[in-house]
Every structure is written in structure tokens, then in C-alpha cells.
Amino acid sequence: MHFDLTDLRLFLNTTETGSITAGAARTHLALASASARLRGLEDSLGTALLTRGRRGVRPTPAGQALAYHARSLLQHVERMREDLGDYASGFKGRVRLLCNTAAVTEHLPEPLGAFLRDHPSIDVDLQEEPSHRILPELRAGTADVGIVSDAVDLGGLYATPFRRDRLVLLAPRGHALARRARVRYSETLDHPHVGLPATTALCVYLDDQAARIGRSLPARVRVQGFDAVARLVIQGAGLGIMPESAARRWRGRGGARLLILDETWADRRLMLCARTLEGLPHYARALILALQPKAGDPL
């Protein structure tokens, strides 16, 4: 086998972005050079590592195995550089962080922003995914840190509390449910909803909960962001389900009412997770420490 650390970083960047072009840019290589390196890597290993298609690339089973070992190897190299003092002389770290919708939009911006401000040599590759899709990436080592709902099985992972994330219903003035204090999810499905895009983590979660009772979520319109959902709810376009922290910003405006969703799955705890804490490079461990709750954070 003949390949170097740049080849491994290029391969990881390519699989994480799903694009050779984007992988080359992240690795600071010209596209032609990156393509040649990837072909040389496949030739050296004697097997195809990427399936190439019109919409990008994805790893083959052999590529998935290489990604796992490459990430582990690069993490060990980065920890070695840390121990030798090279990190202080300009070596940059990158943490791949996967989060669900509530974490990305409601709870993460302030602590993550402060972390990035205080650690200018560390970059964060932040992606939104449903909780059940984050866990396999953590276990495979293709993501460093995840923020997931405690409704999923966290067995075998390092996990520590991040924030409380209770889902509630925002209803417009005069709606049939608006006089209630609590409501079952099944009751809301008899009325039109304003929702987030179908691919967002929260939408996938709500669709799964509806499917469990043989129903589907009747979304009249889908918009980007909880504030846009709330503004449409206030105008009477439908009901909106969102984190309590988002709904409280809009409760009372235009007569909008906040109702408790009377479901155990709606009162969630978000958890900070990693495959192992000890196996992470120091900058990923520093991120986990920075994101842990402080006094006054909702738990």
C-alpha cells in the first residue's frame, strides 16, 4: 500500500461532503490532483472505495472500512502532534459535530459561538441530522461529537446531559384547541400544521411519531426556522410544534397560545455524545467541555 496522510484526509473530506470537488477544496488540493490521489488510493488498495454518481459520491463497504480506520489514525496523529507541541505552532483541528434540529437552532449557537471565539485554531463541521442517524456515525467513528435526544439507545457511547428540550404546541387565537392547557399529539393531527422542511431532524421525528399511531402530519406549508413557523401560526395558517424555548418567544403575540404536548416523547433531554471520550483529540474533548450546561441552563 502506498498512500500518505493527505490521501487519508482527502478521502475523509470527500466521504463527509459527498463530493470530490468539495473534498478537494477542504483539503486545499486542486480537483485534478485530488481525483488522481483518490484513484491512486484505490489502485494501491486494489478495490473501489467510492461509488460515483450524478449527485456525488458515497463510500463502498471497503470505503466505509477505510473511513473508520483513517479517522482513527488521523486522530492518533493529531494527539501525537499535540503531545509534541506542534499544535501550538499552527496545526488546525476540525471537529465533526452532528446535531438534531432543536440543538442547532435553539441551544447550540451561544455556547458554540463562544467556543469558536476562544479557540481560533479549531473549526467545526456542523451538520443537522435526526438523532437515530447520528448514532451510527458516532459508533463508526465518522463523526466526533453528537447531540441527540435521550429517546434513542445510547448504549456503548460516552453521553452527558446537554439541555432539556420539551416540545410544545403553538396555536393561533380562536383555534379549536387554543383554550386547552394540554393536548395529545393525535388530536393535533386532525388539524392543519405549519412545519419545517421534510428533511429536517424535527420533521423526521414528528413524522415517525405520527406513523407509530397510523397517522401522518398534515402540513399545509413548510418553512425554514421556528420563527417563520410561529409567524404563520399567529396569522392562522395552522398549528406549530416546536421547542418550548422557541414557542415562548411568540406566546401571546397576536393571541397565540402555548399548549403542553401530553406525550412522554415530547419531554426530551438532549445528550452530548461521543464514541469514547478518551479516543477524541484534545480539541474535540474541549468542545464537549465547553458545551456542557452551566448554571441556569434548562435541564
N, C-alpha and C positions, 0 to 999 in steps of 0.2 A: 504494500500500500504506500502511495506517495501523495501526501497532502499536508497542508500546514494549518495553523490556527486561523488564518484569514479565510481559508476554504470552509472551515467549520462555522465561523461566524457568518460568512455569506450564506451557507446552507440554512442555518437557523433563521437568519433575517428573511430569507426567501420563503421558508415554510410559514413563518409567522405572519408575513404580509400577504402570502398567496400570489406573489408576483416576482418574477426575476428582475424586472425593472426597479420595483420598489426595494427589493433586497439589495440590488447593486447600489442604489442611492444611499441606503442606510449604512452599507459597508464602505462607502466612499470609493467605489470602483466604477469604471466605465462599463456600460452594458455589454459590449463585446468581450471585455476581459472577464466579466462575471460569468457570461454564458460559457466561455472557454473553460473557466475554472470548474464550473458545475459538470460539464461534460467530462473533464479530466478526472473529477472525483468519481463519477460513475464508472469510467473506464478502469480506474485504479481498483475499485471495489468489485468490478465485474458484474454489476447489477444496476437496474434502473432505480433511481432514488426519487424521481419526480414524475408525476403524470401531468403532461402539458395539455392544456385545452384552451378554448377561446376566452374563457373567463379567468384564466390564470393557471396556477399550478397547485398541486397538492401532493403530499408525500405518499409514496407507495409504502407497503408494510416494511420494506427494508429501509426506506427513508424515515419512517417513524422510529425505528430502532436506532438509526444513526442520530436523529434529533435528540433522543433521550441521552445517548452516550456523549454526544457533542456538548450538550448543555452542562452535563455533569463535569466533563473535562474542563470546559471553559471556566466554570465556577471554581474549580480547584486551582486553575491557573491564576484567576483573579485573586483568590485568597493568598496564593503564594506571593503575588506582587504586593499585596497589602502587607504581608509579613516582612517583605524585604524593603518596604518603604517606597516602592515605585509609584504607589497610588498618589502620594503627595506631590510627585513631580509631573503630574498631568494625566495619569491614566483615568479615563472616564468609566463610570459604571452605569449600567442600564438595568432597570427593574421592569419586568413584565407583570403588570397588575391587572387582574380581571375582576370586574365588579358587576353586581346587578344594578337595575335602574335606580332604585332608591338611594343606594350608596353613591352612585355617580352624581346624581342631581341634587340630593338633599344634604348628605352628611360628609362627603369627601372634600369638596372644594377648599374649605378653610384650612383643615389640617394638612392637606396635600400641598396647598399653595405655600403654607409656612415652611414645610419641609423642603420644597424646591428652592425657596428663597434662601434658606440656611445652608443648603448643600448644592452649590452651583455646579459641581462636577458630576452630579448624578442626574440622569434622565429617567423618566418614567414612561413606559409604553402602556397607556391606559386603554382598555377595551371593555365595552359593555357586553355581558353575556348573562343568560339565565343561570341561576345557581347550579342546576343539575348538569350544565355543560362546563362549568368551571372546574368541578371536582376532578374529572378525568385528566384535565390538563395539569392540575397540581400533582396528581399521582404519577403522571407520566414525566413530570419534570419539564414540561414545555411552557409552564408559567411559574413565576417565582412566588407571587403572593395573590391571594384571592379574598374577596369579601362576599360572603354568601349568607343566605337565610339558614337559620338553625333547623328548618324543616327538613333539610337533606341530611343524609348519613355522612357524618364527619369522621367515621371510624378510620384509624390509622394515620390521621393528619394532625399536625400541630394546629390548635384552634384556641383563640382567646376572644372575649367579647369586644365588639366594636361599638354598636349603637342599638338602641331599641328602634324598631320600625313598624309601628302599627298602621295598618291600612284602614281608612275610613271612607265614608261616602259623603260627597258634597252634592246637595240637592238644591234646585232653584226654588225661589219663592213661589208658593201656591201649588207645588207639586204634590201628588197624592201621598208621597212618603214624607213630606217635609215636616209634618207635625210629630213624627216619631222621634224617639231618642236612640233606638237601636233597630236594626233591620237585618234579616238574614240575606245572604248573597242571592239565594234562589228567588227571593221577592224582587230584587233589583233587576233580574233578568227578564221580568215582564215589561220592562220599560226601556226606551232607547238610552244608549250611553254615548258619552263623548270619551274617546280613548286615545291612547298613544299609538304610534305605528305598530303594525302587527309583529315586527321583528324585535321590538324592544323586550327586555327581560321581564318587565312587569306585565306586559300584554301576554306574553307566553305563559306566565304564571297564572294569570286570571283565566286565560283560555283553558288551561289544564284543570283548574278548579271547576269550571263550568262543565267540562267534559266528564268529570267524575260523577256528576249528577244528571248526566244525559242531556245537558243543555249547551247552548252557545251564547257568547256575549254579543248582544245586538248593538253594535257600534254604528251610529249614524254618520259619524265623521271621526277621522283620526288626525291628530295634530302633534307637533313637536313640543314637548315640555308641559309640566304640570300647570304653569301659569296660564298657558293658552287653553288648556282643558278647563280651568276654573273660570276664565272669562266667558267661554262659550256656555258653561253651566249657568252662570249668572244671567245670560241672555235667554235661558230657557231651552237650549238646544238638547239637553238630556242630562243624565246623571254622570257623575265622575268619581272614580275610585282612585285614591292617591294616598301617599303617606300623610299622616296627621300633621306633620310639620308644614307641609305644603298647603293643606286644607285650611289650617289656622290663619294663614296669611290672607285668606279670602272669605272666611266665615263672617257673616253679617253684611258683607258688601252686596248691595242690591237685594238684600233679604235672603242670601244663600244660607242654608242650614248645614251643619256638620252632624252626621249620624254615625254612631258606632256600628261597625260591621260585626254582627254577633256570630263570629266564626273563630274557632281556635287558630286556624291557619292565618288569620288576618293580624294577629298579635305576634309579630315575629321579633326575633333578635338577630341582628347581623353579626357575623363572626369573621374575624381576621384569621386566615388560614394559610398554611404552607405545608409542603411535603414533610420537611423536618426543619426545625429552627437552626439546628447545628450545621446542616448542609448548605445553608444560604451564605452567599458572600456578605461581608460586613455591612455593605450599604443597603442590602435588602433587609437585613435584620434591623438596621437603623430606621428604615421606613416603617416596619411593623411597630417599633417602639414609639415612633412619632405619631402613629395613627391610633394608638390605644387611648381609651377615653380619659378625659380629665374631669375634675370636679365640675358638676353642673351639666355634663353631657347626659342625654337621655339613655338610661339603661333599665 
